Amino acid sequence: MIKFVYRAVNHQGEKLSGIMLADTPEEVARILKEKMLYITAVNVMPTTITSRFIMNQELPCKSLALLFGQLAMILESGIPLVNGLQIVKEQLMKKSQQRGMEMCITEVENGRRLSESLRQTILFPALALQLIGMGEANGILDYSCRVLSVHYTKRAKQIVQLRNALVYPIFVCFAALSTLLVAVLFVIPVFAQLFEQTLSALPWPTRLLLQSSKFFSEYYYFFIVGIGCVVIGGLCFFSSDHGRAKGEKWVWQCPVICELYRNYHWQRIFSLLSVLLSGGTPLLDAVGEVAVIGSSLRLRNQLTVVQQNLQNGLPLSASMKEAGLSSPFIGQMLHIGEKTGNMEKSLEKIGIFYTKELETKLVRFQSMAEPIMICILGLLTAFVVFGIMLPIFDAVTVSMQV
């Protein structure tokens, strides 16, 4: 699915605009015409910083897991779909999300399919829309909702684990920089006047601290502007396809980060394939869907190769191996799935295996990062302390000799 930005005019002459998920601009035009709207413009939403961080209205994984879990229980209980959507709408916290669900309920009441109605809200990712559509087509909507609830529950847990693994190193780096800046801007200037009265040569750590303090005190605004320019420039660069490709190249070349990055995306790819196959999506369409919603450009290109190989008649195991998305374990599990005809279970086990691998490597990464961060913080603190204390010790030694 692609996000499109549209502008239209209704019969009263009011100008309307919004965002819509669709496969082609023609599909957007068809949906808007069915709503009796006159289309003035339909464009692909650009992948800029604004569109990525501000216009992204999709529900978080935790909310998606709760929502689909409730919807599955409601459908299994025999409650009508519209009433179930009303119950789900009351659980949403933001008014914009409630308005989106209200629009979905109106569309369902007018006879539109649930998957098409959810697409108009921009609250649900492409995976959920695909699986809901397959559930409607096969008459297993409650099962599709249950599968989505389990999937997004696992995703929410993984996000929490990733955040916990990164919180401590980020906190230590922030503490180290804050300590250094406080010392350079406030502590060292107090001792600078005392050091100027000494006739003896100052040691190089003290001279470095004094020069740094003088520079940051006089030109701090350049420092702030420089950091702002680097942050904004970095965000602009890495939001483009070229910048993302460069960033991924650097990540794949980093030994420790490469393993985490690969395991994260591999467990996601195989888990998504398992979820789509269990929901009734054909294998070829499932691979294409995962390629579209994938966040890694390299893996997206590899999945495109897999899709082409499947179209040429190759089995999934051979297609994955030729595209570079395979390992001895993956190859064996895919062969088992092909022989037994239960590919979704094999894909699920592959996803579980790499999920556990990711958790293990995150724990190992955190255990490695903690002592390294502590050592860096200790070295910075020791450098500042010795830079301040060495001239004092020298002055005391000279005074005692006199």
Secondary structure, DSSP 8 states (H G I E B T S, - for coil): -EEEEEEEE-TT--EEEEEEEESSHHHHHHHHHHTT-EEEEEEE----HHHHHTS-----HHHHHHHHHHHHHHHHTT--HHHHHHHHHHH--SHHHHHHHHHHHHHHHTT--HHHHHHTTT-S-HHHHHHHHHHHHHT-HHHHHHHHHHHHHHHHHHHHHHHHHHHHHHHHHHHHHHHHHHIIIIIHHHHHHHHHT--S---HHHHHHHHHHHHHHHSHHHHHHHHHHHHHHHHHHHHSHHHHHHHHHHHHHSHHHHHHHHHHHHHHHHHHHHHHHHTT--HHHHHHHHHHH-S-HHHHHHHHHHHHHHHTT--HHHHHHHHT---HHHHHHHHHHHHHT-HHHHHHHHHHHHHHHHHHHHHHHHHHHHHHHHHHHHHHHHHHHHHHHHHHHHHHHHHHH-
